[in-house]
C-alpha cells in the first residue's frame, strides 16, 4: 500500500515536471514569435536609396518620374540641394546613397577613395553649359581683367579652365569670384560680376536680363557628361532599388517625348522657367537612350571609359586632380539589365 502511494507520487511528480518543461517550451516558442514580429515591425529590410541632385534641367526627368509616380514606392527618395558642391559633400558624408554629378566630379570622388560606381549616363552637354557676359563684353578675350563668377565645383573649374585654354588665356588673366549657382542672378543684377559660368535654368534667366553667350559646351563637344552614381556597397546589397531609378528615368524620357508640353509644365513648378524655355533648354544637351547607355557602360572597355581616361589625364595636367585614379571598376551596366522589382 505504501509502495503504491509512493509510485503514485512519483508519477505525479514526473507529470508535473513534464508539464513544467512543456510550458517552458511553449513560452519560449511564443517569446521567439513575438521577437520576430516586433523585429519585423521595427527593422526595415530594404534600405531606401537617397539620390541627391542640384537644380538643373538635365536631372529633371528624375523629378518628372516622381511626379508621375513611376518609382511607385518609398525605396527611392530624391533629395534636392542648392549646388553640386552640396551634393558631393552629402555623398562624402554618407547622407546619400546615390547622386547626380558630372563625370569630372565623379573622378574627384574616386581620388578621395569614395567607393563610387556610374550606373547611368544622364546627359551629354552640347551648349547647355555656358559662360555668359554682360552686354558690353563682346568676345571672350574681353574678359581679361574682368570678374568671372563660378561655382566652387569641379565642373566650374574644369569648364572655365577649358574655355581659357581655348582662347589662349589663363586664370591669372581674370578675377575669379566664387559663387553658388543660386547666387548667380543676384550677383549679375548687382553688378558684382562681369561674366558667369552657369547652366539652366539660370542661363535663360540671365539671357532675359541682357547677358549673352561667350563660350558653351558646344565648343568642347562630349567633354561635359552628367551621370548617376551610387555607393558600390549599397549597389551590391540593393541592386533592385538602383534598377528602379533606371526604369523610372527611361519611362520619364518616353513620357517627355510623347507629351513634351505637359512634361515641361510639370517641370515649371520646380525650375521656375516658362515651359517653352524648358523645351528650348533641352536643345543644349543629349539624353542617351537605353541602348546608348549600354554601349557607354558595358563591357571590359566601355565607351565612356575611353573618354574618362582622356578627362582624367587632362584634369591631372590642369591640377584639377592631384593623383591619378583607377577607372577599372567605375562603370557598371548591371542596373540597365532587367531584374526583379
Secondary structure, 3 states (H helix, E strand, C coil): CHHHHHHHHHHHHHHHHHHHHHHHHHHHHHHHHHHHHHHHHHCCCCCCEEEEEECCHHHHHHHHHHHCCCCCCCCEEEEEECCHHHHHHHHHCCCCCEEEEEHHHHHHHHHCCCCEEEEEEEEEECCCEEEEECCCCCCHHHHCCCEEEECCCHHHHHHHHHHHHHCCCCHHHCEEEECCHHHHHHHHHCCCCCEEEEECCHHHHHHHCCCEEEEEHHHHCCCCEEEEEEEHHHHHHCHHHHHHHHHHHHHHHHHHHHCHHHHHHHHHHHHCCCHHHHHHHHHHEECCCHHHHHHHHCCCCCHHHHHHHHHHHHHHHCCCCCCCCCCCCCECCHHHCCCCC
